[in-house]
Amino acid sequence: MKHLPNLITVLRILLIPVFVSLLIRGNDTYALGVLVAAGLSDALDGFIARTWGFKTRLGEYLDPIADKLLFTTSFVTLAVLNMIPAWVAIAIVGRDVLIGITALALMGFINIRTYHLRPSVLGKTATVLQVLTILTVLSGLKGKRPLCLFWSDCCSDRYIRVALHIPGDKDIISLDNEILSYNYKMI
């Protein structure tokens, strides 16, 4: 019973190929349903782990890996199907790769047996914005969505620039204008 949250997480990972298959076949509504089911399973496994004290080290690593797999697969598939611009998927996947490389580099400096992963507020915010973007695209609101939702598409690039202290306000303004013009083309 202690591993119930981990089993739910594994089931969420197994939903990823179903989600991709539905998207490829053009069943956006069913794909949206699978995505919602995956989101609910994410909430459920976390609730069970915290409420019943079923937290495990495996779950501490497996849950964020399942989330990253789902989001990466979602954005890459949406980009391949031309449902979102390719640069959005590249920015989001690139951000995740950068975070992964940083985490691997830090493993040499931390004791993995005593270190506990804790999501940051910024990470949770980025996740919420990514979920909103995917839900907006799959719900068929592509050209009707509020501009504020599409801003989540450029958050990854902005966070990378801030984290690495890369100057480029002109690039960011240009990127913002590109997003706005892309939105208007879709309406």
C-alpha positions, 0 to 999 in steps of 0.5 A, spaced: 500 500 500 505 504 501 507 504 493 500 506 491 502 513 489 508 510 485 504 505 481 499 511 480 505 515 477 507 509 473 500 509 470 501 516 468 507 515 464 504 509 461 498 514 459 503 518 455 503 514 449 496 513 449 496 521 449 501 522 443 497 516 439 490 520 440 494 527 438 497 524 432 490 521 429 487 528 430 483 526 436 484 532 440 478 531 445 480 524 447 487 527 448 485 532 452 481 527 456 487 523 457 491 529 459 486 531 464 486 524 467 494 524 467 493 531 471 488 528 476 493 522 477 498 527 479 494 530 484 491 524 487 498 521 488 501 527 491 495 527 496 495 520 497 503 520 499 502 526 503 496 525 507 497 517 508 505 518 509 506 514 503 512 518 501 518 514 498 525 516 495 523 513 489 516 517 488 520 523 490 524 522 483 519 519 479 513 524 480 517 530 477 520 525 471 513 523 469 511 530 469 517 532 465 516 526 460 509 528 459 510 535 458 516 534 453 512 529 449 506 534 449 510 540 447 514 536 442 508 532 439 504 539 438 510 542 435 511 536 430 503 537 428 504 544 427 499 546 433 504 550 436 510 554 433 517 549 433 521 554 437 516 554 443 517 546 444 525 548 443 525 553 448 521 549 453 525 542 452 531 546 452 530 549 459 528 542 461 535 540 458 539 545 462 535 544 468 537 536 468 544 538 466 545 543 472 542 537 476 547 532 474 552 537 475 550 538 482 550 531 484 557 531 485 557 536 490 551 534 494 549 527 498 544 524 494 542 520 500 540 526 504 538 531 499 530 532 498 527 535 492 523 540 493 519 544 487 520 552 487 515 557 486 518 559 480 518 551 477 510 550 479 508 557 476 512 555 470 508 548 470 502 551 471 503 556 465 505 550 461 499 546 463 494 552 461 498 552 454 497 545 452 490 545 455 488 551 451 491 548 444 487 542 445 481 545 447 481 548 440 481 555 443 488 557 439 486 563 436 481 565 441 485 564 447 487 570 451 494 573 450 496 572 457 496 564 456 500 565 450 505 569 454 507 562 458 510 560 451 516 565 452 517 564 459 522 558 458 526 563 454 525 569 459 527 564 465 533 562 461 536 569 460 535 571 467 538 565 470 544 566 466 544 573 466 544 574 458 543 581 456 538 581 450 532 586 452 531 587 444 531 580 443 526 579 448 522 585 445 522 582 439 520 575 441 514 578 445 512 582 438 513 575 434 508 572 439 503 577 439 503 577 431 503 569 431 497 570 436 493 575 431 495 570 425 491 565 428 485 569 430 
